[in-house]
Amino acid sequence: MIWESSGLQLGMVNESADGLLKWDARARTVARLCENKDELGGRDSVLKFVDTSSVARDMISIIDAWDEWRDGLENQHPPCQKSKIAKPIVEKDTSALDTKGKLVYWGFSYGVS
């Protein structure tokens, strides 16, 4: 908790002339702490999986599992027939919303290279 609250005092990266230097020092400190923790864990440490390649593989496996699950749902329950009475007020092209086989992600890096 102390570590988190101390980060609040740094402000934004571009808030001061030395803001970026302070954030860089903080990130490097976290990286060193992770390295120390990794060494303590030895061969059983899970931190060896906290890298870009491992995260990318995990995310691809999530996409594959999601698509497999969705395909199973479609086979169990065919889509409902469109009602001739209830029509949408505005018809939209939803082809851009098709995410099958795609990763839709927004996030931030978690470490220092």
ABEGO torsion letter per residue (X at the ends): XAAAAAAAAAEBAAABAAAAAAAAAAAAAAAAAAAAAAAAAEAABAAAABBAAAAAAAAAAAAAAAAAAAAAAAAABBBBBBBAABBBABBBBAAAABABGBBBBBBBBABBX
